[in-house]
Amino acid sequence: MSAPTRIGITVNGEDHLLTEEMSVRELLEHLKLPDKGIAIAIGGGVFPRSRWDEPVQKGWELEILTAVQGG
C-alpha cells in the first residue's frame, strides 16, 4: 500500500496541500473558483486553457486572475 499523495502548491500567495492528484480544472472546482472569466499563470507564465486537464505538479505557484468590469 503506497502513501497518500501530498502535493504542496501555492495559489494566489496561499499555501495548499493537496492529498490527491487532480487536474488544474479539478483544482478550480476544489477551491470553488469559476472556470470562466479567469486566467491562470504558473510560475509567472500564462497557463492556457488547453492545458487545464493536466495534473497539478508539486511546488507550482499559481496566480488565478479574474476579469473585472470597470467604467
N, CA and C atoms as an extended XYZ file, in Angstrom:
213
Properties=species:S:1:pos:R:3:atomname:S:1:resname:S:1:resid:I:1 pbc="F F F"
N         0.853       -1.176        0.000 N   MET     1
C         0.000        0.000        0.000 CA  MET     1
C         0.899        1.239        0.000 C   MET     1
N         0.683        2.138       -0.936 N   SER     2
C         1.527        3.326       -1.037 CA  SER     2
C         0.982        4.456       -0.166 C   SER     2
N         1.875        5.369        0.165 N   ALA     3
C         1.492        6.526        0.978 CA  ALA     3
C         0.595        7.440        0.156 C   ALA     3
N        -0.299        8.170        0.821 N   PRO     4
C        -1.164        9.101        0.082 CA  PRO     4
C        -0.345       10.189       -0.596 C   PRO     4
N        -0.848       10.657       -1.723 N   THR     5
C        -0.199       11.732       -2.461 CA  THR     5
C        -0.288       13.023       -1.661 C   THR     5
N         0.806       13.740       -1.595 N   ARG     6
C         0.827       15.057       -0.940 CA  ARG     6
C         1.532       16.012       -1.890 C   ARG     6
N         0.779       16.973       -2.373 N   ILE     7
C         1.308       17.925       -3.340 CA  ILE     7
C         1.163       19.322       -2.759 C   ILE     7
N         2.288       19.943       -2.444 N   GLY     8
C         2.278       21.314       -1.922 CA  GLY     8
C         2.313       22.307       -3.074 C   GLY     8
N         1.349       23.215       -3.103 N   ILE     9
C         1.278       24.260       -4.125 CA  ILE     9
C         0.919       25.583       -3.449 C   ILE     9
N         1.055       26.654       -4.204 N   THR    10
C         0.650       27.974       -3.735 CA  THR    10
C        -0.337       28.548       -4.740 C   THR    10
N        -1.470       29.028       -4.251 N   VAL    11
C        -2.484       29.649       -5.105 CA  VAL    11
C        -2.726       31.058       -4.585 C   VAL    11
N        -2.440       32.049       -5.429 N   ASN    12
C        -2.615       33.457       -5.066 CA  ASN    12
C        -1.970       33.777       -3.715 C   ASN    12
N        -0.748       33.253       -3.520 N   GLY    13
C         0.014       33.542       -2.310 CA  GLY    13
C        -0.345       32.703       -1.098 C   GLY    13
N        -1.314       31.803       -1.225 N   GLU    14
C        -1.752       30.971       -0.103 CA  GLU    14
C        -1.319       29.524       -0.342 C   GLU    14
N        -0.655       28.927        0.656 N   ASP    15
C        -0.189       27.546        0.536 CA  ASP    15
C        -1.347       26.568        0.663 C   ASP    15
N        -1.290       25.515       -0.154 N   HIS    16
C        -2.289       24.443       -0.123 CA  HIS    16
C        -1.559       23.111       -0.177 C   HIS    16
N        -2.085       22.107        0.511 N   LEU    17
C        -1.554       20.758        0.453 CA  LEU    17
C        -2.656       19.871       -0.105 C   LEU    17
N        -2.440       19.396       -1.315 N   LEU    18
C        -3.422       18.516       -1.945 CA  LEU    18
C        -3.116       17.085       -1.542 C   LEU    18
N        -4.138       16.329       -1.208 N   THR    19
C        -3.937       14.944       -0.778 CA  THR    19
C        -4.317       13.950       -1.858 C   THR    19
N        -4.656       14.453       -3.037 N   GLU    20
C        -4.934       13.570       -4.167 CA  GLU    20
C        -4.530       14.281       -5.450 C   GLU    20
N        -4.186       13.492       -6.450 N   GLU    21
C        -3.826       14.078       -7.737 CA  GLU    21
C        -5.071       14.671       -8.372 C   GLU    21
N        -4.931       15.862       -8.938 N   MET    22
C        -6.057       16.494       -9.617 CA  MET    22
C        -5.540       17.386      -10.726 C   MET    22
N        -6.397       17.604      -11.700 N   SER    23
C        -6.047       18.493      -12.801 CA  SER    23
C        -6.250       19.943      -12.360 C   SER    23
N        -5.757       20.856      -13.175 N   VAL    24
C        -5.956       22.277      -12.888 CA  VAL    24
C        -7.453       22.579      -12.852 C   VAL    24
N        -8.208       22.011      -13.786 N   ARG    25
C        -9.664       22.217      -13.822 CA  ARG    25
C       -10.314       21.703      -12.531 C   ARG    25
N        -9.891       20.536      -12.063 N   GLU    26
C       -10.425       19.978      -10.812 CA  GLU    26
C       -10.005       20.828       -9.611 C   GLU    26
N        -8.803       21.407       -9.671 N   LEU    27
C        -8.350       22.286       -8.591 CA  LEU    27
C        -9.268       23.499       -8.480 C   LEU    27
N        -9.644       24.085       -9.616 N   LEU    28
C       -10.565       25.227       -9.586 CA  LEU    28
C       -11.869       24.850       -8.896 C   LEU    28
N       -12.386       23.673       -9.237 N   GLU    29
C       -13.635       23.202       -8.617 CA  GLU    29
C       -13.426       22.975       -7.122 C   GLU    29
N       -12.303       22.364       -6.757 N   HIS    30
C       -11.970       22.093       -5.355 CA  HIS    30
C       -11.912       23.390       -4.537 C   HIS    30
N       -11.360       24.448       -5.159 N   LEU    31
C       -11.232       25.737       -4.475 CA  LEU    31
C       -12.486       26.601       -4.635 C   LEU    31
N       -13.511       26.055       -5.277 N   LYS    32
C       -14.784       26.756       -5.510 CA  LYS    32
C       -14.576       28.048       -6.302 C   LYS    32
N       -13.718       27.948       -7.324 N   LEU    33
C       -13.448       29.072       -8.213 CA  LEU    33
C       -14.109       28.817       -9.560 C   LEU    33
N       -14.514       29.870      -10.244 N   PRO    34
C       -15.148       29.688      -11.560 CA  PRO    34
C       -14.113       29.226      -12.582 C   PRO    34
N       -14.589       28.614      -13.657 N   ASP    35
C       -13.664       28.247      -14.729 CA  ASP    35
C       -13.861       29.130      -15.963 C   ASP    35
N       -14.686       30.159      -15.815 N   LYS    36
C       -14.900       31.114      -16.902 CA  LYS    36
C       -14.544       32.511      -16.398 C   LYS    36
N       -14.042       33.357      -17.295 N   GLY    37
C       -13.712       34.723      -16.918 CA  GLY    37
C       -12.462       34.828      -16.075 C   GLY    37
N       -11.588       33.807      -16.147 N   ILE    38
C       -10.354       33.841      -15.374 CA  ILE    38
C        -9.168       33.533      -16.280 C   ILE    38
N        -7.992       33.866      -15.795 N   ALA    39
C        -6.730       33.489      -16.429 CA  ALA    39
C        -5.849       32.888      -15.348 C   ALA    39
N        -5.028       31.929      -15.745 N   ILE    40
C        -4.141       31.274      -14.793 CA  ILE    40
C        -2.702       31.472      -15.243 C   ILE    40
N        -1.857       31.844      -14.296 N   ALA    41
C        -0.416       31.922      -14.543 CA  ALA    41
C         0.260       30.954      -13.578 C   ALA    41
N         1.253       30.252      -14.082 N   ILE    42
C         2.030       29.342      -13.246 CA  ILE    42
C         3.489       29.737      -13.382 C   ILE    42
N         4.104       30.057      -12.255 N   GLY    43
C         5.493       30.476      -12.272 CA  GLY    43
C         5.716       31.730      -13.101 C   GLY    43
N         4.704       32.596      -13.173 N   GLY    44
C         4.821       33.854      -13.895 CA  GLY    44
C         4.466       33.774      -15.365 C   GLY    44
N         4.181       32.572      -15.884 N   GLY    45
C         3.812       32.424      -17.296 CA  GLY    45
C         2.363       32.019      -17.448 C   GLY    45
N         1.751       32.467      -18.525 N   VAL    46
C         0.346       32.137      -18.785 CA  VAL    46
C         0.197       30.632      -18.969 C   VAL    46
N        -0.804       30.062      -18.342 N   PHE    47
C        -1.117       28.638      -18.463 CA  PHE    47
C        -2.407       28.538      -19.265 C   PHE    47
N        -2.325       28.167      -20.546 N   PRO    48
C        -3.507       28.207      -21.414 CA  PRO    48
C        -4.592       27.210      -21.023 C   PRO    48
N        -5.811       27.587      -21.306 N   ARG    49
C        -6.973       26.746      -21.014 CA  ARG    49
C        -6.833       25.353      -21.639 C   ARG    49
N        -6.149       25.259      -22.760 N   SER    50
C        -5.973       23.968      -23.435 CA  SER    50
C        -5.163       22.977      -22.590 C   SER    50
N        -4.520       23.459      -21.530 N   ARG    51
C        -3.716       22.591      -20.652 CA  ARG    51
C        -4.363       22.359      -19.287 C   ARG    51
N        -5.571       22.839      -19.071 N   TRP    52
C        -6.206       22.745      -17.760 CA  TRP    52
C        -6.538       21.321      -17.335 C   TRP    52
N        -6.487       20.365      -18.243 N   ASP    53
C        -6.749       18.979      -17.857 CA  ASP    53
C        -5.475       18.251      -17.422 C   ASP    53
N        -4.339       18.947      -17.449 N   GLU    54
C        -3.081       18.370      -16.980 CA  GLU    54
C        -3.055       18.350      -15.461 C   GLU    54
N        -2.363       17.366      -14.869 N   PRO    55
C        -2.304       17.312      -13.404 CA  PRO    55
C        -1.477       18.447      -12.805 C   PRO    55
N        -1.915       18.900      -11.647 N   VAL    56
C        -1.182       19.899      -10.866 CA  VAL    56
C         0.127       19.258      -10.404 C   VAL    56
N         1.212       20.011      -10.472 N   GLN    57
C         2.528       19.489      -10.092 CA  GLN    57
C         2.988       20.097       -8.770 C   GLN    57
N         3.688       19.306       -8.011 N   LYS    58
C         4.231       19.730       -6.721 CA  LYS    58
C         5.067       20.999       -6.899 C   LYS    58
N         4.866       21.957       -6.007 N   GLY    59
C         5.654       23.179       -5.999 CA  GLY    59
C         5.150       24.284       -6.910 C   GLY    59
N         4.102       24.029       -7.666 N   TRP    60
C         3.578       25.071       -8.557 CA  TRP    60
C         3.140       26.289       -7.760 C   TRP    60
N         3.383       27.459       -8.332 N   GLU    61
C         2.883       28.717       -7.789 CA  GLU    61
C         1.898       29.275       -8.800 C   GLU    61
N         0.620       29.173       -8.484 N   LEU    62
C        -0.431       29.600       -9.388 CA  LEU    62
C        -0.970       30.962       -8.992 C   LEU    62
N        -1.224       31.766       -9.983 N   GLU    63
C        -1.945       33.028       -9.794 CA  GLU    63
C        -3.221       32.898      -10.631 C   GLU    63
N        -4.343       33.057       -9.985 N   ILE    64
C        -5.630       32.970      -10.671 CA  ILE    64
C        -6.219       34.370      -10.691 C   ILE    64
N        -6.379       34.896      -11.891 N   LEU    65
C        -6.826       36.260      -12.087 CA  LEU    65
C        -8.232       36.249      -12.652 C   LEU    65
N        -9.104       37.116      -12.125 N   THR    66
C       -10.459       37.211      -12.626 CA  THR    66
C       -10.640       38.519      -13.401 C   THR    66
N       -11.461       38.433      -14.424 N   ALA    67
C       -11.782       39.629      -15.202 CA  ALA    67
C       -12.731       40.497      -14.387 C   ALA    67
N       -12.457       41.793      -14.370 N   VAL    68
C       -13.283       42.724      -13.624 CA  VAL    68
C       -13.726       43.830      -14.576 C   VAL    68
N       -15.025       44.069      -14.606 N   GLN    69
C       -15.542       45.155      -15.432 CA  GLN    69
C       -15.387       46.472      -14.698 C   GLN    69
N       -14.997       47.467      -15.415 N   GLY    70
C       -14.850       48.776      -14.799 CA  GLY    70
C       -15.508       49.840      -15.672 C   GLY    70
N       -15.506       51.004      -15.193 N   GLY    71
C       -16.136       52.033      -16.005 CA  GLY    71
C       -15.865       53.400      -15.453 C   GLY    71
